[in-house]
Amino acid sequence: MAVPKRKHSNSRTGKRRAHDAKPIRQFSYCPTCSQSVLPHAVCENCGSYQGRANVLSAKQES
């Protein structure tokens, strides 16, 4: 069975793991109320989605 002859340095390990961090979440802004909102999500402040007003209130009535 293959076994490493020497320990990898912390620098070498860090270089390998440099791209493993979670990406920063991207936010967009609601065109109606200018609140920051996740992309492809209904605005929790005003309930609009992609220019349609009050998507949340229409869903709750049904």
N, C-alpha and C positions, 0 to 999 in steps of 0.2 A: 504494500500500500504506500502511495506517495505521501511524504510528510515534508513540510517546508523545512529547509535547513536553518533559516534565520527568521527572526520576528520582523514583520513589516513595521517600519517606523510610523509614528503618529502623523507625520507629514504626508506620507504615501497613502495612509488610510484616509486622511482628510481630503486629499485630492480626488480619491475615488468617490467619496461621499459628497462632493461639492454640489452635485445636481440632485440630491435626494430630498431637498427641502420642499415643503408644500408651496405651491405657487400662491401669490397674493390674489385674493378674490377681486374680481372686476365688478365694479358698480356702474350702473347708468343712472340717469336722473329722469324722474317721471315728468312728462311734458305738461301735465295739468297742474301739479302742486310743487314741482321741483324738489321732491324728496328723493334721497338716494334709494335705489331699488336694485335687486339682483336682476340680471338679464333673463328674459323669458319668464317673469314672475309678475303676479298681480301686485299693484301698489297697495300696501296695507293701510296707508294714510287715507287715500281717496277712493280706492277700489277700482281704479281704471286699469286697462290693459290694452296696449297697442292702439291707443286713441279711442277705444270704446269706453264710455263712462259707466261707472257703477256696475261692474261685472260681478262683484261680490254680493251686492244687494239683490240683484236679479237671481242669483243662485240660491240665496237664502229664502226667497219667496216661494220658489218651486217646491 
